[in-house]
Structure formats: C-alpha cells, structure tokens
Amino acid sequence: MYLSVRAASLDIIKRLTESDLEKYGEHSESGRYTVAKWINTYSGHPRDHGNQIKDALGS
C-alpha cells in the first residue's frame, strides 16, 4: 500500500508547474499552506513515523 500511495503522489508531483508550487490553501492551525510546503513536509513524513516507532520501541 505504501508504494502505491507514493507512486500516485509522484504522478501528481511530476505534473506540477513552478507556479503550482505557490498555490495554497488555508490550514486551520498553520495558516497559508503552499504546495511547496506540502511537498517538503510530505517527503519527510515516512521517516518521521519510522523514528517515532523506533523511539517507542526503545531501539
């Protein structure tokens, strides 16, 4: 499932233009949330979860 989700996201990301990166929505807590910020956050998300699991298991 992980690879399928990543592949689908990559397909969308490949079609973005430079100007698309500055498009945004308003997050209820974070305020303006651009496509570029989403990509930056999203790219580290699996690693962050992996580290949380490692910490929870104490390894």
C-alpha distance matrix in Angstrom:
0.0 3.8 5.5 5.1 6.3 8.7 9.9 10.7 12.4 14.2 15.5 17.0 18.4 20.1 22.0 23.5 27.1 29.1 30.4 27.0 26.3 29.2 28.2 27.5 27.0 28.7 26.8 28.8 29.0 28.5 30.5 29.9 26.3 26.1 23.3 24.3 24.0 20.5 19.4 21.3 19.8 16.2 16.6 17.7 15.4 13.0 16.3 18.0 15.7 16.0 19.7 19.9 18.4 20.9 23.7 23.1 23.3 26.3 25.3
3.8 0.0 3.8 5.5 5.3 6.2 8.6 10.1 10.7 12.3 14.4 15.8 16.4 18.3 20.6 21.6 25.2 26.8 28.3 25.1 23.9 26.8 26.2 25.5 25.3 27.0 25.0 27.2 27.0 26.2 28.3 27.6 24.0 23.7 20.9 21.5 21.1 17.8 16.5 18.0 16.6 13.0 13.1 14.0 12.0 9.5 12.7 14.7 12.8 13.0 16.6 17.2 16.2 18.4 21.2 21.0 21.4 24.1 22.9
5.5 3.8 0.0 3.8 5.5 5.1 6.0 8.5 9.8 10.3 12.2 14.4 15.0 16.1 18.7 20.2 23.7 25.5 27.4 24.3 23.4 26.6 26.2 26.1 26.4 28.5 26.9 29.4 29.3 28.1 30.0 28.8 25.1 24.2 21.1 21.5 21.7 18.6 16.6 18.4 17.7 14.1 13.4 15.0 13.9 11.4 14.2 16.8 15.5 15.3 18.9 20.0 19.1 20.9 23.8 24.1 24.2 26.7 25.1
5.1 5.5 3.8 0.0 3.8 5.5 5.1 6.2 8.6 9.8 10.7 12.7 14.3 15.4 17.4 19.2 22.9 25.1 26.6 23.3 23.0 26.1 25.2 25.1 25.2 27.5 26.2 28.7 29.2 28.1 29.6 28.4 24.7 23.8 20.6 21.6 22.1 18.7 17.0 19.5 18.8 15.0 15.1 17.2 15.7 13.9 17.1 19.2 17.8 18.2 21.7 22.4 21.6 23.8 26.5 26.5 26.9 29.5 28.2
6.3 5.3 5.5 3.8 0.0 3.8 5.5 5.2 6.2 8.6 10.0 10.9 12.3 14.3 16.1 17.3 21.0 22.9 24.2 20.7 20.2 23.1 22.1 21.7 21.7 23.8 22.4 24.9 25.4 24.4 25.9 24.7 21.1 20.4 17.4 18.5 18.7 15.2 14.0 16.5 15.5 11.8 12.5 14.6 12.8 11.7 15.2 16.9 15.6 16.7 20.0 20.4 20.1 22.6 24.9 24.9 25.8 28.4 27.4
8.7 6.2 5.1 5.5 3.8 0.0 3.8 5.5 5.1 6.1 8.6 10.0 10.3 12.1 14.5 15.6 19.1 20.7 22.5 19.3 18.4 21.6 21.2 21.2 21.7 24.0 22.7 25.5 25.6 24.1 25.6 24.2 20.4 19.3 16.1 16.6 17.0 13.9 11.8 14.1 13.8 10.1 9.8 12.3 11.4 10.3 13.4 15.5 15.0 15.7 18.8 19.9 19.9 21.9 24.3 24.8 25.7 27.8 26.5
9.9 8.6 6.0 5.1 5.5 3.8 0.0 3.8 5.4 5.0 6.2 8.8 9.8 10.5 12.9 14.8 18.3 20.5 22.4 19.4 19.1 22.5 22.0 22.5 23.3 26.0 25.2 28.2 28.6 26.9 28.1 26.3 22.6 21.0 17.5 18.1 19.2 16.2 13.9 16.6 16.8 13.2 12.7 15.6 15.1 14.0 16.8 19.2 18.8 19.2 22.4 23.6 23.4 25.3 27.9 28.4 29.0 31.2 29.7
10.7 10.1 8.5 6.2 5.2 5.5 3.8 0.0 3.8 5.4 5.2 6.6 8.8 10.1 11.4 13.3 17.0 19.5 20.8 17.5 17.7 20.9 19.8 20.3 20.8 23.6 23.0 26.0 26.8 25.4 26.2 24.4 20.8 19.3 15.8 17.2 18.4 15.2 13.5 16.7 16.8 13.2 13.7 16.8 15.8 15.4 18.6 20.4 19.8 20.9 24.0 24.8 24.8 27.1 29.3 29.6 30.6 33.0 31.8
12.4 10.7 9.8 8.6 6.2 5.1 5.4 3.8 0.0 3.8 5.4 5.2 6.2 8.6 10.2 11.1 14.7 16.8 18.1 14.8 14.4 17.6 16.8 17.1 17.9 20.7 20.1 23.2 23.8 22.1 22.9 21.0 17.4 15.8 12.3 13.5 14.6 11.5 9.7 13.0 13.2 9.8 10.5 13.8 13.1 13.5 16.4 18.0 18.0 19.4 22.1 22.9 23.5 25.7 27.6 28.2 29.5 31.6 30.5
14.2 12.3 10.3 9.8 8.6 6.1 5.0 5.4 3.8 0.0 3.8 5.4 4.9 6.0 8.7 10.1 13.5 15.5 17.5 14.7 14.3 17.8 17.7 18.7 20.1 23.0 22.7 26.0 26.4 24.3 25.0 22.8 19.1 17.0 13.3 13.7 15.5 12.9 10.2 13.2 14.3 11.2 10.7 14.2 14.5 14.6 17.0 19.1 19.5 20.4 23.0 24.4 25.0 26.6 28.8 29.8 30.9 32.7 31.2
15.5 14.4 12.2 10.7 10.0 8.6 6.2 5.2 5.4 3.8 0.0 3.8 5.6 5.4 6.8 9.3 12.8 15.6 17.3 14.5 15.0 18.5 18.0 19.3 20.7 23.9 24.0 27.4 28.3 26.2 26.6 24.1 20.7 18.3 14.6 15.6 17.8 15.2 12.9 16.3 17.4 14.4 14.3 17.9 17.9 18.1 20.6 22.6 22.9 23.9 26.6 27.8 28.2 30.1 32.3 33.1 34.1 36.1 34.7
17.0 15.8 14.4 12.7 10.9 10.0 8.8 6.6 5.2 5.4 3.8 0.0 3.8 5.5 5.4 6.8 10.6 13.4 14.5 11.3 12.1 15.3 14.4 15.7 17.1 20.4 20.8 24.2 25.3 23.3 23.3 20.7 17.4 15.0 11.3 12.9 15.2 12.7 11.0 14.7 15.8 13.1 13.8 17.4 17.3 18.2 20.9 22.3 22.7 24.3 26.7 27.6 28.5 30.5 32.3 33.1 34.5 36.5 35.4
18.4 16.4 15.0 14.3 12.3 10.3 9.8 8.8 6.2 4.9 5.6 3.8 0.0 3.8 5.4 5.3 8.8 10.8 12.6 9.8 9.7 13.3 13.2 14.8 16.7 20.0 20.3 23.9 24.5 22.0 22.2 19.4 16.0 13.3 9.5 10.1 12.7 10.8 8.4 11.8 13.6 11.4 11.4 15.2 15.8 17.0 19.2 20.7 21.7 23.1 25.2 26.4 27.6 29.3 31.0 32.1 33.6 35.2 34.0
20.1 18.3 16.1 15.4 14.3 12.1 10.5 10.1 8.6 6.0 5.4 5.5 3.8 0.0 3.8 5.6 8.4 10.9 13.3 11.2 11.6 15.3 15.6 17.7 20.0 23.4 24.0 27.6 28.2 25.6 25.6 22.7 19.4 16.4 12.7 12.9 15.9 14.4 11.6 14.6 16.9 14.7 14.1 17.9 18.9 19.6 21.6 23.5 24.5 25.6 27.7 29.2 30.2 31.7 33.7 34.9 36.2 37.7 36.1
22.0 20.6 18.7 17.4 16.1 14.5 12.9 11.4 10.2 8.7 6.8 5.4 5.4 3.8 0.0 3.8 6.6 10.0 11.5 9.4 11.0 14.3 14.0 16.5 18.8 22.4 23.5 27.1 28.2 25.7 25.2 22.1 19.1 16.0 12.5 13.5 16.7 15.2 13.2 16.5 18.6 16.7 16.7 20.5 21.2 22.3 24.5 26.0 27.0 28.4 30.5 31.7 32.9 34.6 36.3 37.4 38.9 40.5 39.2
23.5 21.6 20.2 19.2 17.3 15.6 14.8 13.3 11.1 10.1 9.3 6.8 5.3 5.6 3.8 0.0 3.8 6.7 8.0 5.8 7.2 10.5 10.5 13.2 15.9 19.5 20.8 24.5 25.4 22.7 22.0 18.7 16.0 12.6 9.3 10.2 13.6 12.7 11.1 14.2 16.5 15.3 15.6 19.2 20.1 21.8 23.8 24.9 26.2 27.9 29.6 30.8 32.3 34.0 35.4 36.7 38.4 39.8 38.7
27.1 25.2 23.7 22.9 21.0 19.1 18.3 17.0 14.7 13.5 12.8 10.6 8.8 8.4 6.6 3.8 0.0 3.8 5.4 5.1 6.9 9.6 10.4 13.7 16.9 20.4 22.2 25.9 26.8 23.8 22.7 19.1 16.9 13.2 10.6 10.9 14.6 14.7 13.2 15.7 18.4 17.8 17.9 21.4 22.7 24.7 26.2 27.3 29.0 30.6 32.1 33.3 35.1 36.6 37.9 39.3 41.1 42.3 41.2
29.1 26.8 25.5 25.1 22.9 20.7 20.5 19.5 16.8 15.5 15.6 13.4 10.8 10.9 10.0 6.7 3.8 0.0 3.8 5.4 5.6 7.7 9.8 13.1 16.6 19.8 21.6 25.3 25.8 22.5 21.3 17.7 15.8 12.0 10.2 9.4 13.2 14.2 12.8 14.6 17.6 17.8 17.7 20.9 22.6 24.9 26.0 26.8 28.9 30.6 31.6 33.0 35.1 36.3 37.3 39.0 41.0 41.9 40.7
30.4 28.3 27.4 26.6 24.2 22.5 22.4 20.8 18.1 17.5 17.3 14.5 12.6 13.3 11.5 8.0 5.4 3.8 0.0 3.8 5.4 5.8 7.2 10.8 14.4 17.6 19.9 23.5 24.3 21.2 19.5 15.7 14.4 10.8 9.7 10.0 13.4 14.4 14.0 16.0 18.5 18.9 19.6 22.6 23.8 26.4 27.8 28.2 30.1 32.2 33.2 34.1 36.4 37.9 38.7 40.2 42.4 43.4 42.5
27.0 25.1 24.3 23.3 20.7 19.3 19.4 17.5 14.8 14.7 14.5 11.3 9.8 11.2 9.4 5.8 5.1 5.4 3.8 0.0 3.8 5.4 5.3 8.7 12.0 15.4 17.5 21.2 22.2 19.4 17.9 14.3 12.4 8.8 7.0 8.3 11.6 11.8 11.6 14.1 16.3 16.2 17.2 20.4 21.2 23.7 25.5 25.8 27.4 29.6 30.9 31.6 33.7 35.5 36.3 37.6 39.8 41.0 40.3
26.3 23.9 23.4 23.0 20.2 18.4 19.1 17.7 14.4 14.3 15.0 12.1 9.7 11.6 11.0 7.2 6.9 5.6 5.4 3.8 0.0 3.8 5.6 8.1 11.6 14.6 16.1 19.9 20.3 17.1 16.1 12.6 10.3 6.5 4.8 4.8 8.2 9.1 8.8 10.8 13.2 13.7 14.5 17.4 18.6 21.3 22.7 22.9 24.8 27.0 27.9 28.8 31.1 32.7 33.4 34.8 37.1 38.1 37.3
29.2 26.8 26.6 26.1 23.1 21.6 22.5 20.9 17.6 17.8 18.5 15.3 13.3 15.3 14.3 10.5 9.6 7.7 5.8 5.4 3.8 0.0 3.8 6.2 9.9 12.6 14.7 18.3 18.8 15.6 13.9 10.2 9.0 5.4 6.1 6.5 8.8 10.4 11.3 12.6 14.6 15.7 17.1 19.5 20.4 23.6 24.8 24.5 26.6 29.0 29.6 30.2 32.8 34.4 34.7 36.2 38.7 39.6 39.1
28.2 26.2 26.2 25.2 22.1 21.2 22.0 19.8 16.8 17.7 18.0 14.4 13.2 15.6 14.0 10.5 10.4 9.8 7.2 5.3 5.6 3.8 0.0 3.8 7.2 10.5 13.0 16.5 17.8 15.1 13.1 9.5 8.3 5.4 5.9 8.3 10.0 10.6 12.1 14.1 15.4 16.0 18.0 20.5 20.8 23.9 25.6 25.2 26.8 29.5 30.4 30.6 33.0 35.0 35.3 36.4 39.0 40.2 39.9
27.5 25.5 26.1 25.1 21.7 21.2 22.5 20.3 17.1 18.7 19.3 15.7 14.8 17.7 16.5 13.2 13.7 13.1 10.8 8.7 8.1 6.2 3.8 0.0 3.7 6.8 9.3 12.8 14.1 11.7 9.6 6.2 5.2 4.0 6.0 8.8 9.0 9.3 11.9 13.7 14.0 15.0 17.5 19.5 19.4 22.7 24.5 23.5 25.0 28.0 28.7 28.5 31.0 33.3 33.3 34.1 36.9 38.2 38.2
27.0 25.3 26.4 25.2 21.7 21.7 23.3 20.8 17.9 20.1 20.7 17.1 16.7 20.0 18.8 15.9 16.9 16.6 14.4 12.0 11.6 9.9 7.2 3.7 0.0 3.8 6.4 9.7 11.7 10.1 8.0 5.9 5.4 6.5 8.4 11.5 10.8 10.3 13.6 15.3 14.7 15.5 18.6 20.2 19.4 22.7 24.8 23.5 24.4 27.7 28.5 27.8 30.3 32.8 32.7 33.1 36.1 37.5 37.9
28.7 27.0 28.5 27.5 23.8 24.0 26.0 23.6 20.7 23.0 23.9 20.4 20.0 23.4 22.4 19.5 20.4 19.8 17.6 15.4 14.6 12.6 10.5 6.8 3.8 0.0 3.8 6.4 8.6 7.6 5.1 4.7 5.9 8.6 11.3 13.7 12.1 12.0 15.6 16.7 15.5 16.9 20.1 21.1 20.1 23.5 25.4 23.5 24.5 28.0 28.4 27.4 30.0 32.6 32.0 32.3 35.5 36.8 37.6
26.8 25.0 26.9 26.2 22.4 22.7 25.2 23.0 20.1 22.7 24.0 20.8 20.3 24.0 23.5 20.8 22.2 21.6 19.9 17.5 16.1 14.7 13.0 9.3 6.4 3.8 0.0 3.8 5.5 5.2 4.7 6.2 6.2 9.8 12.1 14.2 11.7 11.2 15.0 15.6 13.7 15.1 18.6 19.0 17.6 21.0 22.8 20.7 21.4 25.0 25.3 24.0 26.7 29.3 28.6 28.8 32.1 33.4 34.3
28.8 27.2 29.4 28.7 24.9 25.5 28.2 26.0 23.2 26.0 27.4 24.2 23.9 27.6 27.1 24.5 25.9 25.3 23.5 21.2 19.9 18.3 16.5 12.8 9.7 6.4 3.8 0.0 3.8 6.1 6.1 9.0 9.8 13.5 15.9 17.8 15.2 14.6 18.4 18.8 16.5 18.0 21.5 21.5 19.7 23.0 24.8 22.2 22.7 26.4 26.5 24.7 27.4 30.1 29.0 28.9 32.3 33.6 34.9
29.0 27.0 29.3 29.2 25.4 25.6 28.6 26.8 23.8 26.4 28.3 25.3 24.5 28.2 28.2 25.4 26.8 25.8 24.3 22.2 20.3 18.8 17.8 14.1 11.7 8.6 5.5 3.8 0.0 3.8 5.8 9.3 10.0 13.8 16.3 17.5 14.3 14.3 18.0 17.6 15.1 17.1 20.4 19.7 18.2 21.7 22.9 20.0 20.9 24.5 24.1 22.3 25.3 27.8 26.4 26.5 30.1 31.1 32.4
28.5 26.2 28.1 28.1 24.4 24.1 26.9 25.4 22.1 24.3 26.2 23.3 22.0 25.6 25.7 22.7 23.8 22.5 21.2 19.4 17.1 15.6 15.1 11.7 10.1 7.6 5.2 6.1 3.8 0.0 3.8 6.5 7.0 10.7 13.4 14.2 10.9 11.6 15.1 14.5 12.5 15.0 18.0 17.6 16.7 20.4 21.4 18.8 20.2 23.7 23.2 22.0 25.2 27.4 26.2 26.8 30.2 31.0 32.0
30.5 28.3 30.0 29.6 25.9 25.6 28.1 26.2 22.9 25.0 26.6 23.3 22.2 25.6 25.2 22.0 22.7 21.3 19.5 17.9 16.1 13.9 13.1 9.6 8.0 5.1 4.7 6.1 5.8 3.8 0.0 3.8 6.2 9.7 13.0 14.1 11.6 12.5 16.1 16.0 14.7 17.0 20.0 20.2 19.5 23.2 24.4 22.1 23.5 27.0 26.7 25.6 28.7 30.9 29.9 30.5 33.9 34.7 35.6
29.9 27.6 28.8 28.4 24.7 24.2 26.3 24.4 21.0 22.8 24.1 20.7 19.4 22.7 22.1 18.7 19.1 17.7 15.7 14.3 12.6 10.2 9.5 6.2 5.9 4.7 6.2 9.0 9.3 6.5 3.8 0.0 3.8 6.4 10.0 11.2 9.4 10.7 14.1 14.3 13.8 15.9 18.7 19.5 19.2 23.0 24.2 22.4 24.1 27.3 27.3 26.7 29.7 31.8 31.2 32.0 35.2 36.1 36.6
26.3 24.0 25.1 24.7 21.1 20.4 22.6 20.8 17.4 19.1 20.7 17.4 16.0 19.4 19.1 16.0 16.9 15.8 14.4 12.4 10.3 9.0 8.3 5.2 5.4 5.9 6.2 9.8 10.0 7.0 6.2 3.8 0.0 3.8 6.8 8.3 6.3 7.0 10.4 11.0 10.4 12.3 15.1 16.2 15.9 19.5 21.0 19.5 21.1 24.2 24.6 24.2 27.0 29.1 28.8 29.7 32.7 33.7 34.0
26.1 23.7 24.2 23.8 20.4 19.3 21.0 19.3 15.8 17.0 18.3 15.0 13.3 16.4 16.0 12.6 13.2 12.0 10.8 8.8 6.5 5.4 5.4 4.0 6.5 8.6 9.8 13.5 13.8 10.7 9.7 6.4 3.8 0.0 3.8 5.3 5.1 6.3 8.7 9.9 10.6 12.0 14.2 16.1 16.4 19.8 21.2 20.4 22.2 25.0 25.6 25.7 28.3 30.2 30.3 31.5 34.2 35.2 35.1
23.3 20.9 21.1 20.6 17.4 16.1 17.5 15.8 12.3 13.3 14.6 11.3 9.5 12.7 12.5 9.3 10.6 10.2 9.7 7.0 4.8 6.1 5.9 6.0 8.4 11.3 12.1 15.9 16.3 13.4 13.0 10.0 6.8 3.8 0.0 3.8 5.4 5.0 6.2 8.6 9.8 10.2 12.1 14.7 15.0 18.0 19.8 19.5 21.1 23.7 24.7 25.1 27.4 29.3 29.9 31.0 33.4 34.6 34.2
24.3 21.5 21.5 21.6 18.5 16.6 18.1 17.2 13.5 13.7 15.6 12.9 10.1 12.9 13.5 10.2 10.9 9.4 10.0 8.3 4.8 6.5 8.3 8.8 11.5 13.7 14.2 17.8 17.5 14.2 14.1 11.2 8.3 5.3 3.8 0.0 3.8 5.4 5.2 6.2 8.6 9.8 10.7 13.1 14.4 17.4 18.4 18.4 20.6 22.8 23.4 24.3 26.8 28.3 28.8 30.4 32.7 33.5 32.9
24.0 21.1 21.7 22.1 18.7 17.0 19.2 18.4 14.6 15.5 17.8 15.2 12.7 15.9 16.7 13.6 14.6 13.2 13.4 11.6 8.2 8.8 10.0 9.0 10.8 12.1 11.7 15.2 14.3 10.9 11.6 9.4 6.3 5.1 5.4 3.8 0.0 3.8 5.5 5.1 6.1 8.4 10.0 11.4 12.3 15.8 16.7 16.0 18.2 20.8 21.0 21.6 24.3 25.9 26.0 27.5 30.1 30.8 30.5
20.5 17.8 18.6 18.7 15.2 13.9 16.2 15.2 11.5 12.9 15.2 12.7 10.8 14.4 15.2 12.7 14.7 14.2 14.4 11.8 9.1 10.4 10.6 9.3 10.3 12.0 11.2 14.6 14.3 11.6 12.5 10.7 7.0 6.3 5.0 5.4 3.8 0.0 3.8 5.5 5.1 5.8 8.4 10.3 10.3 13.6 15.2 14.7 16.3 19.0 19.8 20.1 22.5 24.5 24.9 26.0 28.5 29.7 29.4
19.4 16.5 16.6 17.0 14.0 11.8 13.9 13.5 9.7 10.2 12.9 11.0 8.4 11.6 13.2 11.1 13.2 12.8 14.0 11.6 8.8 11.3 12.1 11.9 13.6 15.6 15.0 18.4 18.0 15.1 16.1 14.1 10.4 8.7 6.2 5.2 5.5 3.8 0.0 3.8 5.5 5.0 5.9 8.8 9.8 12.5 13.9 14.3 16.2 18.2 19.3 20.3 22.4 24.0 24.9 26.3 28.4 29.5 28.7
21.3 18.0 18.4 19.5 16.5 14.1 16.6 16.7 13.0 13.2 16.3 14.7 11.8 14.6 16.5 14.2 15.7 14.6 16.0 14.1 10.8 12.6 14.1 13.7 15.3 16.7 15.6 18.8 17.6 14.5 16.0 14.3 11.0 9.9 8.6 6.2 5.1 5.5 3.8 0.0 3.8 5.6 5.5 7.0 9.0 12.0 12.4 12.5 15.1 17.0 17.4 18.6 21.1 22.3 22.9 24.7 26.9 27.5 26.7
19.8 16.6 17.7 18.8 15.5 13.8 16.8 16.8 13.2 14.3 17.4 15.8 13.6 16.9 18.6 16.5 18.4 17.6 18.5 16.3 13.2 14.6 15.4 14.0 14.7 15.5 13.7 16.5 15.1 12.5 14.7 13.8 10.4 10.6 9.8 8.6 6.1 5.1 5.5 3.8 0.0 3.8 5.6 5.7 6.3 9.9 10.7 10.0 12.2 14.7 15.1 15.7 18.3 19.9 20.2 21.7 24.1 25.0 24.6
16.2 13.0 14.1 15.0 11.8 10.1 13.2 13.2 9.8 11.2 14.4 13.1 11.4 14.7 16.7 15.3 17.8 17.8 18.9 16.2 13.7 15.7 16.0 15.0 15.5 16.9 15.1 18.0 17.1 15.0 17.0 15.9 12.3 12.0 10.2 9.8 8.4 5.8 5.0 5.6 3.8 0.0 3.8 5.5 5.0 7.9 9.8 9.9 11.3 13.6 14.9 15.6 17.5 19.4 20.4 21.6 23.6 25.0 24.3
16.6 13.1 13.4 15.1 12.5 9.8 12.7 13.7 10.5 10.7 14.3 13.8 11.4 14.1 16.7 15.6 17.9 17.7 19.6 17.2 14.5 17.1 18.0 17.5 18.6 20.1 18.6 21.5 20.4 18.0 20.0 18.7 15.1 14.2 12.1 10.7 10.0 8.4 5.9 5.5 5.6 3.8 0.0 3.8 5.7 7.4 8.3 9.6 11.6 12.9 14.2 15.8 17.5 18.7 20.1 21.7 23.4 24.4 23.2
17.7 14.0 15.0 17.2 14.6 12.3 15.6 16.8 13.8 14.2 17.9 17.4 15.2 17.9 20.5 19.2 21.4 20.9 22.6 20.4 17.4 19.5 20.5 19.5 20.2 21.1 19.0 21.5 19.7 17.6 20.2 19.5 16.2 16.1 14.7 13.1 11.4 10.3 8.8 7.0 5.7 5.5 3.8 0.0 3.8 5.8 5.4 6.2 8.8 10.1 10.7 12.4 14.5 15.5 16.5 18.4 20.2 21.0 20.0
15.4 12.0 13.9 15.7 12.8 11.4 15.1 15.8 13.1 14.5 17.9 17.3 15.8 18.9 21.2 20.1 22.7 22.6 23.8 21.2 18.6 20.4 20.8 19.4 19.4 20.1 17.6 19.7 18.2 16.7 19.5 19.2 15.9 16.4 15.0 14.4 12.3 10.3 9.8 9.0 6.3 5.0 5.7 3.8 0.0 3.9 5.5 5.1 6.3 8.7 10.0 10.7 12.6 14.4 15.4 16.6 18.6 19.9 19.4
13.0 9.5 11.4 13.9 11.7 10.3 14.0 15.4 13.5 14.6 18.1 18.2 17.0 19.6 22.3 21.8 24.7 24.9 26.4 23.7 21.3 23.6 23.9 22.7 22.7 23.5 21.0 23.0 21.7 20.4 23.2 23.0 19.5 19.8 18.0 17.4 15.8 13.6 12.5 12.0 9.9 7.9 7.4 5.8 3.9 0.0 3.8 5.4 5.1 6.1 8.7 9.8 10.6 12.4 14.2 15.3 16.6 18.3 17.3
16.3 12.7 14.2 17.1 15.2 13.4 16.8 18.6 16.4 17.0 20.6 20.9 19.2 21.6 24.5 23.8 26.2 26.0 27.8 25.5 22.7 24.8 25.6 24.5 24.8 25.4 22.8 24.8 22.9 21.4 24.4 24.2 21.0 21.2 19.8 18.4 16.7 15.2 13.9 12.4 10.7 9.8 8.3 5.4 5.5 3.8 0.0 3.8 5.4 5.0 6.2 8.6 9.9 10.5 12.3 14.2 15.3 16.3 14.9
18.0 14.7 16.8 19.2 16.9 15.5 19.2 20.4 18.0 19.1 22.6 22.3 20.7 23.5 26.0 24.9 27.3 26.8 28.2 25.8 22.9 24.5 25.2 23.5 23.5 23.5 20.7 22.2 20.0 18.8 22.1 22.4 19.5 20.4 19.5 18.4 16.0 14.7 14.3 12.5 10.0 9.9 9.6 6.2 5.1 5.4 3.8 0.0 3.8 5.4 5.2 6.3 8.8 9.9 10.6 12.3 14.4 15.2 14.7
15.7 12.8 15.5 17.8 15.6 15.0 18.8 19.8 18.0 19.5 22.9 22.7 21.7 24.5 27.0 26.2 29.0 28.9 30.1 27.4 24.8 26.6 26.8 25.0 24.4 24.5 21.4 22.7 20.9 20.2 23.5 24.1 21.1 22.2 21.1 20.6 18.2 16.3 16.2 15.1 12.2 11.3 11.6 8.8 6.3 5.1 5.4 3.8 0.0 3.8 5.4 5.0 6.3 8.6 9.8 10.5 12.4 14.1 13.9
16.0 13.0 15.3 18.2 16.7 15.7 19.2 20.9 19.4 20.4 23.9 24.3 23.1 25.6 28.4 27.9 30.6 30.6 32.2 29.6 27.0 29.0 29.5 28.0 27.7 28.0 25.0 26.4 24.5 23.7 27.0 27.3 24.2 25.0 23.7 22.8 20.8 19.0 18.2 17.0 14.7 13.6 12.9 10.1 8.7 6.1 5.0 5.4 3.8 0.0 3.8 5.4 5.2 6.3 8.7 9.9 10.7 12.2 11.2
19.7 16.6 18.9 21.7 20.0 18.8 22.4 24.0 22.1 23.0 26.6 26.7 25.2 27.7 30.5 29.6 32.1 31.6 33.2 30.9 27.9 29.6 30.4 28.7 28.5 28.4 25.3 26.5 24.1 23.2 26.7 27.3 24.6 25.6 24.7 23.4 21.0 19.8 19.3 17.4 15.1 14.9 14.2 10.7 10.0 8.7 6.2 5.2 5.4 3.8 0.0 3.8 5.4 5.0 6.1 8.5 9.8 10.3 9.5
19.9 17.2 20.0 22.4 20.4 19.9 23.6 24.8 22.9 24.4 27.8 27.6 26.4 29.2 31.7 30.8 33.3 33.0 34.1 31.6 28.8 30.2 30.6 28.5 27.8 27.4 24.0 24.7 22.3 22.0 25.6 26.7 24.2 25.7 25.1 24.3 21.6 20.1 20.3 18.6 15.7 15.6 15.8 12.4 10.7 9.8 8.6 6.3 5.0 5.4 3.8 0.0 3.8 5.5 5.1 6.1 8.6 9.7 10.4
18.4 16.2 19.1 21.6 20.1 19.9 23.4 24.8 23.5 25.0 28.2 28.5 27.6 30.2 32.9 32.3 35.1 35.1 36.4 33.7 31.1 32.8 33.0 31.0 30.3 30.0 26.7 27.4 25.3 25.2 28.7 29.7 27.0 28.3 27.4 26.8 24.3 22.5 22.4 21.1 18.3 17.5 17.5 14.5 12.6 10.6 9.9 8.8 6.3 5.2 5.4 3.8 0.0 3.8 5.4 5.0 6.2 8.5 8.8
20.9 18.4 20.9 23.8 22.6 21.9 25.3 27.1 25.7 26.6 30.1 30.5 29.3 31.7 34.6 34.0 36.6 36.3 37.9 35.5 32.7 34.4 35.0 33.3 32.8 32.6 29.3 30.1 27.8 27.4 30.9 31.8 29.1 30.2 29.3 28.3 25.9 24.5 24.0 22.3 19.9 19.4 18.7 15.5 14.4 12.4 10.5 9.9 8.6 6.3 5.0 5.5 3.8 0.0 3.8 5.5 5.2 6.0 5.3
23.7 21.2 23.8 26.5 24.9 24.3 27.9 29.3 27.6 28.8 32.3 32.3 31.0 33.7 36.3 35.4 37.9 37.3 38.7 36.3 33.4 34.7 35.3 33.3 32.7 32.0 28.6 29.0 26.4 26.2 29.9 31.2 28.8 30.3 29.9 28.8 26.0 24.9 24.9 22.9 20.2 20.4 20.1 16.5 15.4 14.2 12.3 10.6 9.8 8.7 6.1 5.1 5.4 3.8 0.0 3.8 5.4 4.9 6.2
23.1 21.0 24.1 26.5 24.9 24.8 28.4 29.6 28.2 29.8 33.1 33.1 32.1 34.9 37.4 36.7 39.3 39.0 40.2 37.6 34.8 36.2 36.4 34.1 33.1 32.3 28.8 28.9 26.5 26.8 30.5 32.0 29.7 31.5 31.0 30.4 27.5 26.0 26.3 24.7 21.7 21.6 21.7 18.4 16.6 15.3 14.2 12.3 10.5 9.9 8.5 6.1 5.0 5.5 3.8 0.0 3.8 5.4 7.9
23.3 21.4 24.2 26.9 25.8 25.7 29.0 30.6 29.5 30.9 34.1 34.5 33.6 36.2 38.9 38.4 41.1 41.0 42.4 39.8 37.1 38.7 39.0 36.9 36.1 35.5 32.1 32.3 30.1 30.2 33.9 35.2 32.7 34.2 33.4 32.7 30.1 28.5 28.4 26.9 24.1 23.6 23.4 20.2 18.6 16.6 15.3 14.4 12.4 10.7 9.8 8.6 6.2 5.2 5.4 3.8 0.0 3.8 5.6
26.3 24.1 26.7 29.5 28.4 27.8 31.2 33.0 31.6 32.7 36.1 36.5 35.2 37.7 40.5 39.8 42.3 41.9 43.4 41.0 38.1 39.6 40.2 38.2 37.5 36.8 33.4 33.6 31.1 31.0 34.7 36.1 33.7 35.2 34.6 33.5 30.8 29.7 29.5 27.5 25.0 25.0 24.4 21.0 19.9 18.3 16.3 15.2 14.1 12.2 10.3 9.7 8.5 6.0 4.9 5.4 3.8 0.0 3.8
25.3 22.9 25.1 28.2 27.4 26.5 29.7 31.8 30.5 31.2 34.7 35.4 34.0 36.1 39.2 38.7 41.2 40.7 42.5 40.3 37.3 39.1 39.9 38.2 37.9 37.6 34.3 34.9 32.4 32.0 35.6 36.6 34.0 35.1 34.2 32.9 30.5 29.4 28.7 26.7 24.6 24.3 23.2 20.0 19.4 17.3 14.9 14.7 13.9 11.2 9.5 10.4 8.8 5.3 6.2 7.9 5.6 3.8 0.0
